[in-house]
């Protein structure tokens, strides 16, 4: 598996464990509990033909790799930024949004 995909999957698993705890703070505000936190919200619907029984893992891996490339290429990282997620068949199956909480 691609190293970037493994990193994304690892980060997602860690984020799930620490669901309500801040992971990113503005520089210089590490100790402030009222700090706004930028959060990447990723939603992928895995219910169409591209995610067939035999291809779920491959399609998810392909999508996460492509998402990583899109984030870097389009400089997605500021609050309000977003990108759509498209499956191998060209269908929109999700999105990544950067929000402040």
KESENU-173653 format. One record per atom (N, C-alpha, C): residue number from 1; atom name; x, y, z. Coordinates in Angstrom, 3 decimals, padded with zeros to 6 digits, m for minus. Layout:
<seros>
(NUM,CA,(X,Y,Z))
...
</seros>
This chain:
<seros>
(1,N,(000.852,m001.178,000.000))
(1,CA,(000.000,000.000,000.000))
(1,C,(000.893,001.235,000.000))
(2,N,(000.499,002.251,m000.737))
(2,CA,(001.224,003.502,m000.839))
(2,C,(001.417,004.105,000.553))
(3,N,(002.592,004.662,000.797))
(3,CA,(002.927,005.230,002.109))
(3,C,(001.974,006.347,002.518))
(4,N,(001.549,007.186,001.541))
(4,CA,(000.620,008.283,001.840))
(4,C,(m000.735,007.748,002.273))
(5,N,(m001.193,006.666,001.636))
(5,CA,(m002.487,006.077,001.986))
(5,C,(m002.422,005.513,003.393))
(6,N,(m001.320,004.842,003.723))
(6,CA,(m001.155,004.308,005.078))
(6,C,(m001.183,005.429,006.107))
(7,N,(m000.551,006.568,005.788))
(7,CA,(m000.531,007.709,006.703))
(7,C,(m001.939,008.274,006.895))
(8,N,(m002.696,008.394,005.800))
(8,CA,(m004.063,008.912,005.889))
(8,C,(m004.927,007.985,006.730))
(9,N,(m004.836,006.679,006.478))
(9,CA,(m005.628,005.707,007.235))
(9,C,(m005.242,005.746,008.714))
(10,N,(m003.953,005.848,008.985))
(10,CA,(m003.485,005.932,010.368))
(10,C,(m004.007,007.193,011.049))
(11,N,(m003.946,008.338,010.334))
(11,CA,(m004.451,009.593,010.892))
(11,C,(m005.949,009.529,011.159))
(12,N,(m006.691,008.899,010.241))
(12,CA,(m008.138,008.779,010.425))
(12,C,(m008.458,007.916,011.643))
(13,N,(m007.723,006.824,011.824))
(13,CA,(m007.941,005.955,012.977))
(13,C,(m007.628,006.708,014.268))
(14,N,(m006.541,007.475,014.267))
(14,CA,(m006.175,008.251,015.454))
(14,C,(m007.200,009.339,015.735))
(15,N,(m007.683,009.998,014.688))
(15,CA,(m008.682,011.048,014.860))
(15,C,(m009.960,010.486,015.470))
(16,N,(m010.316,009.281,015.086))
(16,CA,(m011.515,008.649,015.636))
(16,C,(m011.347,008.406,017.136))
(17,N,(m010.146,007.999,017.561))
(17,CA,(m009.885,007.759,018.981))
(17,C,(m009.961,009.052,019.779))
(18,N,(m009.538,010.160,019.188))
(18,CA,(m009.494,011.438,019.884))
(18,C,(m010.506,012.395,019.291))
(19,N,(m011.686,011.906,019.055))
(19,CA,(m012.746,012.623,018.329))
(19,C,(m012.965,014.055,018.803))
(20,N,(m013.040,014.285,020.088))
(20,CA,(m013.386,015.605,020.594))
(20,C,(m012.185,016.413,021.075))
(21,N,(m010.985,015.904,020.834))
(21,CA,(m009.797,016.611,021.299))
(21,C,(m009.149,017.345,020.132))
(22,N,(m008.716,018.597,020.327))
(22,CA,(m008.089,019.362,019.255))
(22,C,(m006.793,018.714,018.780))
(23,N,(m006.584,018.728,017.470))
(23,CA,(m005.345,018.201,016.910))
(23,C,(m004.497,019.312,016.312))
(24,N,(m005.113,020.408,015.853))
(24,CA,(m004.372,021.494,015.234))
(24,C,(m004.797,022.812,015.865))
(25,N,(m003.826,023.576,016.333))
(25,CA,(m004.110,024.864,016.948))
(25,C,(m003.354,025.947,016.200))
(26,N,(m003.842,027.169,016.296))
(26,CA,(m003.115,028.280,015.711))
(26,C,(m001.805,028.470,016.449))
(27,N,(m000.783,028.864,015.731))
(27,CA,(000.529,029.067,016.314))
(27,C,(000.454,030.059,017.471))
(28,N,(001.050,029.692,018.605))
(28,CA,(001.074,030.569,019.759))
(28,C,(m000.124,030.430,020.675))
(29,N,(m001.101,029.601,020.323))
(29,CA,(m002.303,029.465,021.136))
(29,C,(m002.448,028.055,021.705))
(30,N,(m001.353,027.350,021.839))
(30,CA,(m001.384,025.956,022.273))
(30,C,(m002.048,025.752,023.630))
(31,N,(m001.919,026.745,024.520))
(31,CA,(m002.442,026.586,025.878))
(31,C,(m003.845,027.144,026.067))
(32,N,(m004.398,027.776,025.058))
(32,CA,(m005.704,028.412,025.181))
(32,C,(m006.826,027.427,024.853))
(33,N,(m007.701,027.112,025.825))
(33,CA,(m008.785,026.170,025.562))
(33,C,(m009.832,026.719,024.592))
(34,N,(m009.866,028.049,024.428))
(34,CA,(m010.865,028.657,023.550))
(34,C,(m010.361,028.795,022.117))
(35,N,(m009.182,028.242,021.809))
(35,CA,(m008.607,028.359,020.474))
(35,C,(m009.488,027.682,019.429))
(36,N,(m009.573,028.326,018.272))
(36,CA,(m010.260,027.700,017.154))
(36,C,(m009.347,026.632,016.564))
(37,N,(m009.933,025.522,016.193))
(37,CA,(m009.159,024.402,015.689))
(37,C,(m009.591,024.100,014.263))
(38,N,(m008.622,024.051,013.350))
(38,CA,(m008.922,023.653,011.980))
(38,C,(m009.041,022.129,011.947))
(39,N,(m010.097,021.661,011.314))
(39,CA,(m010.351,020.227,011.226))
(39,C,(m010.670,019.867,009.783))
(40,N,(m010.069,018.788,009.301))
(40,CA,(m010.395,018.268,007.971))
(40,C,(m011.502,017.239,008.144))
(41,N,(m012.643,017.471,007.504))
(41,CA,(m013.781,016.565,007.579))
(41,C,(m013.872,015.836,006.243))
(42,N,(m013.689,014.506,006.283))
(42,CA,(m013.727,013.688,005.076))
(42,C,(m014.935,012.774,005.149))
(43,N,(m015.736,012.785,004.088))
(43,CA,(m016.895,011.896,004.007))
(43,C,(m016.842,011.186,002.662))
(44,N,(m016.871,009.849,002.706))
(44,CA,(m016.859,009.047,001.483))
(44,C,(m017.993,008.035,001.582))
(45,N,(m018.911,008.087,000.626))
(45,CA,(m020.012,007.118,000.580))
(45,C,(m019.582,005.941,m000.284))
(46,N,(m019.598,004.753,000.310))
(46,CA,(m019.098,003.554,m000.350))
(46,C,(m020.245,002.623,m000.749))
(47,N,(m021.250,003.178,m001.417))
(47,CA,(m022.427,002.367,m001.687))
(47,C,(m022.742,002.199,m003.173))
(48,N,(m021.819,002.575,m004.061))
(48,CA,(m022.121,002.420,m005.479))
(48,C,(m021.266,001.323,m006.123))
(49,N,(m021.395,001.175,m007.434))
(49,CA,(m020.751,000.077,m008.162))
(49,C,(m019.227,000.089,m008.061))
(50,N,(m018.631,001.257,m007.955))
(50,CA,(m017.169,001.335,m007.871))
(50,C,(m016.638,000.624,m006.625))
(51,N,(m017.479,000.502,m005.610))
(51,CA,(m017.096,m000.160,m004.366))
(51,C,(m017.671,m001.573,m004.307))
(52,N,(m017.711,m002.239,m005.439))
(52,CA,(m018.217,m003.615,m005.472))
(52,C,(m017.488,m004.490,m004.472))
(53,N,(m018.075,m005.614,m004.186))
(53,CA,(m017.565,m006.518,m003.145))
(53,C,(m016.062,m006.802,m003.286))
(54,N,(m015.592,m007.005,m004.494))
(54,CA,(m014.186,m007.345,m004.709))
(54,C,(m013.274,m006.131,m004.778))
(55,N,(m013.834,m004.958,m004.970))
(55,CA,(m013.012,m003.791,m005.241))
(55,C,(m013.050,m002.722,m004.161))
(56,N,(m013.656,m002.990,m003.023))
(56,CA,(m013.786,m001.963,m001.986))
(56,C,(m012.443,m001.399,m001.546))
(57,N,(m011.521,m002.259,m001.221))
(57,CA,(m010.230,m001.809,m000.698))
(57,C,(m009.445,m001.069,m001.769))
(58,N,(m009.441,m001.599,m002.982))
(58,CA,(m008.706,m000.948,m004.070))
(58,C,(m009.277,000.430,m004.387))
(59,N,(m010.596,000.542,m004.432))
(59,CA,(m011.220,001.830,m004.750))
(59,C,(m010.991,002.833,m003.622))
(60,N,(m011.109,002.405,m002.379))
(60,CA,(m010.856,003.307,m001.258))
(60,C,(m009.403,003.778,m001.277))
(61,N,(m008.492,002.876,m001.516))
(61,CA,(m007.075,003.228,m001.602))
(61,C,(m006.828,004.219,m002.734))
(62,N,(m007.437,003.985,m003.891))
(62,CA,(m007.279,004.877,m005.038))
(62,C,(m007.818,006.270,m004.713))
(63,N,(m008.993,006.307,m004.080))
(63,CA,(m009.615,007.580,m003.724))
(63,C,(m008.759,008.348,m002.719))
(64,N,(m008.248,007.683,m001.697))
(64,CA,(m007.426,008.359,m000.684))
(64,C,(m006.112,008.875,m001.275))
(65,N,(m005.532,008.111,m002.190))
(65,CA,(m004.316,008.554,m002.867))
(65,C,(m004.612,009.794,m003.702))
(66,N,(m005.704,009.744,m004.455))
(66,CA,(m006.106,010.885,m005.290))
(66,C,(m006.440,012.098,m004.416))
(67,N,(m007.102,011.857,m003.290))
(67,CA,(m007.449,012.945,m002.374))
(67,C,(m006.181,013.622,m001.840))
(68,N,(m005.197,012.827,m001.493))
(68,CA,(m003.922,013.370,m001.019))
(68,C,(m003.289,014.255,m002.088))
(69,N,(m003.294,013.790,m003.323))
(69,CA,(m002.751,014.585,m004.431))
(69,C,(m003.545,015.876,m004.624))
(70,N,(m004.876,015.790,m004.562))
(70,CA,(m005.725,016.972,m004.743))
(70,C,(m005.480,018.016,m003.657))
(71,N,(m005.337,017.570,m002.414))
(71,CA,(m005.096,018.487,m001.298))
(71,C,(m003.796,019.245,m001.528))
(72,N,(m002.774,018.527,m001.955))
(72,CA,(m001.479,019.165,m002.198))
(72,C,(m001.530,020.077,m003.424))
(73,N,(m002.111,019.603,m004.506))
(73,CA,(m002.141,020.359,m005.764))
(73,C,(m002.973,021.634,m005.639))
(74,N,(m004.109,021.551,m004.948))
(74,CA,(m005.014,022.698,m004.829))
(74,C,(m004.815,023.487,m003.530))
(75,N,(m003.808,023.095,m002.742))
(75,CA,(m003.472,023.781,m001.491))
(75,C,(m004.668,023.889,m000.552))
(76,N,(m005.364,022.793,m000.374))
(76,CA,(m006.516,022.743,000.525))
(76,C,(m005.985,022.668,001.958))
(77,N,(m006.262,023.680,002.758))
(77,CA,(m005.753,023.673,004.125))
(77,C,(m006.264,024.805,004.989))
(78,N,(m006.952,025.747,004.381))
(78,CA,(m007.496,026.867,005.135))
(78,C,(m008.982,026.644,005.408))
(79,N,(m009.466,027.203,006.484))
(79,CA,(m010.885,027.084,006.812))
(79,C,(m011.713,027.558,005.619))
(80,N,(m012.691,026.768,005.234))
(80,CA,(m013.543,027.081,004.098))
(80,C,(m013.127,026.369,002.821))
(81,N,(m011.899,025.857,002.764))
(81,CA,(m011.450,025.116,001.589))
(81,C,(m012.169,023.780,001.522))
(82,N,(m012.375,023.286,000.308))
(82,CA,(m012.988,021.975,000.142))
(82,C,(m012.594,021.386,m001.200))
(83,N,(m012.784,020.100,m001.340))
(83,CA,(m012.616,019.411,m002.613))
(83,C,(m013.617,018.263,m002.649))
(84,N,(m014.074,017.937,m003.834))
(84,CA,(m014.994,016.813,m003.960))
(84,C,(m014.205,015.534,m004.202))
(85,N,(m014.835,014.413,m003.891))
(85,CA,(m014.212,013.106,m004.065))
(85,C,(m014.999,012.360,m005.130))
(86,N,(m014.282,011.871,m006.156))
(86,CA,(m014.910,011.216,m007.302))
(86,C,(m014.406,009.782,m007.396))
(87,N,(m015.313,008.830,m007.648))
(87,CA,(m014.907,007.428,m007.789))
(87,C,(m014.368,007.160,m009.198))
(88,N,(m013.938,005.943,m009.447))
(88,CA,(m013.344,005.548,m010.723))
(88,C,(m014.314,005.711,m011.888))
(89,N,(m015.613,005.688,m011.606))
(89,CA,(m016.629,005.833,m012.646))
(89,C,(m017.017,007.294,m012.897))
(90,N,(m016.415,008.221,m012.164))
(90,CA,(m016.708,009.640,m012.356))
(90,C,(m017.841,010.168,m011.500))
(91,N,(m018.350,009.351,m010.600))
(91,CA,(m019.435,009.780,m009.706))
(91,C,(m018.872,010.464,m008.459))
(92,N,(m019.499,011.556,m008.052))
(92,CA,(m019.098,012.221,m006.818))
(92,C,(m019.588,011.370,m005.647))
(93,N,(m018.640,010.955,m004.789))
(93,CA,(m018.981,010.073,m003.672))
(93,C,(m018.670,010.690,m002.311))
(94,N,(m018.175,011.931,m002.309))
(94,CA,(m017.894,012.537,m001.025))
(94,C,(m017.184,013.860,m001.162))
(95,N,(m016.642,014.304,m000.013))
(95,CA,(m015.963,015.594,m000.001))
(95,C,(m014.978,015.658,001.164))
(96,N,(m014.070,016.597,001.047))
(96,CA,(m013.170,016.950,002.140))
(96,C,(m013.367,018.442,002.359))
(97,N,(m013.653,018.831,003.594))
(97,CA,(m013.873,020.239,003.936))
(97,C,(m012.984,020.599,005.110))
(98,N,(m012.454,021.802,005.080))
(98,CA,(m011.685,022.312,006.208))
(98,C,(m012.589,023.268,006.973))
(99,N,(m012.802,022.977,008.254))
(99,CA,(m013.683,023.792,009.082))
(99,C,(m012.944,024.221,010.350))
(100,N,(m013.438,025.271,010.971))
(100,CA,(m012.915,025.704,012.267))
(100,C,(m013.944,025.376,013.327))
(101,N,(m013.498,024.806,014.404))
(101,CA,(m014.387,024.471,015.514))
(101,C,(m013.914,025.150,016.764))
</seros>
